[in-house]
Every structure is written in structure tokens, then in C-alpha cells.
């Protein structure tokens, strides 16, 4: 399983994000890669929110550029 995860986790950060997953499943297609800082921030916010194990989760919404 570790070897498979290494193939999917192209940037080596220990996580398989959506873009890495799509790129591994469709290696001949150019997967969308977050290019701007705003894209990277949105990806990280999504990743952190997914880690929440709270009994009552609050909705995280983007209210402006780089503001959640």
C-alpha cells in the first residue's frame, strides 16, 4: 500500500490531493494544477477542513479572495 501511495503522492507531502489522484488515474491527460496562491490556499483550506473530527462541524465558506 505504501508503494501505491508513493506513486499517487507526487509532491511527497504525505497526502494524495485531488489533482494527484486524477493525474495518477489519467496519466495521459494534463490534470489541473493549482497555479496561483489563491488556488493553493483553497486546496489547503479544503484539506484542513476535511481533517476535522468535531461533533458539530461548521460550514467553511469563501467570503472573498483568500478569506474564509
N, C-alpha and C positions, 0 to 999 in steps of 0.2 A: 504494500500500500504506500509505503514511503517513496518508493521509486516512481510510482504513478503520480503522487503529489508533486514530486520534483519536476516532472515533465509539465504539469499544469502551471505550477508556480514559477513563471518565467523571471520575475524580478527578485525572487528569493526572499520575500518579506515574511514568509510563513503563512500567507493567506492566498487563496485562489479567488481572485475577484472575477466579476462577470466577464471582463474583457479577456482575461487569461483563459477562462473556461471556454468562451466562444472560439478563441484562437486555437485552442487545442483540439476542439471538435471539428473545426473547419480550417485546417492549416493552409489551404489554398486561397482563402478569402482574406482580405485585409480587414481585421477587426478594428472597430472604432477604438481609438486610444485617447484617453483624456489628454488634451494638449495644453489647455490653459490652466492657470492656477485655480480658477473657479471650478473647472471640471474636477481637478484633483481634490479640492476641498469638499465638493459634493460627494465624491466617492468615499472620502474618509468619514464624513458625517454619516453616510449610509452604513458604512462598516461598523462604526462605533454604536449606532443606534441598534443594530442587529445583535450586538453583544448583551444588551440589556436583559436582565433576568428579573426585573421588578414585578411585583404582583400587579401593580397598576401602572401601565405604561402610558406616557403622554405622547401625543402625536407631534412629530418634529416636522415643521414646515419651513420652506424657504420664504422669507418675507422681503428679501432684497438681495442685491449682489453680495454674496459671501456672508449673509446674515440669516440665521436660523432660529 
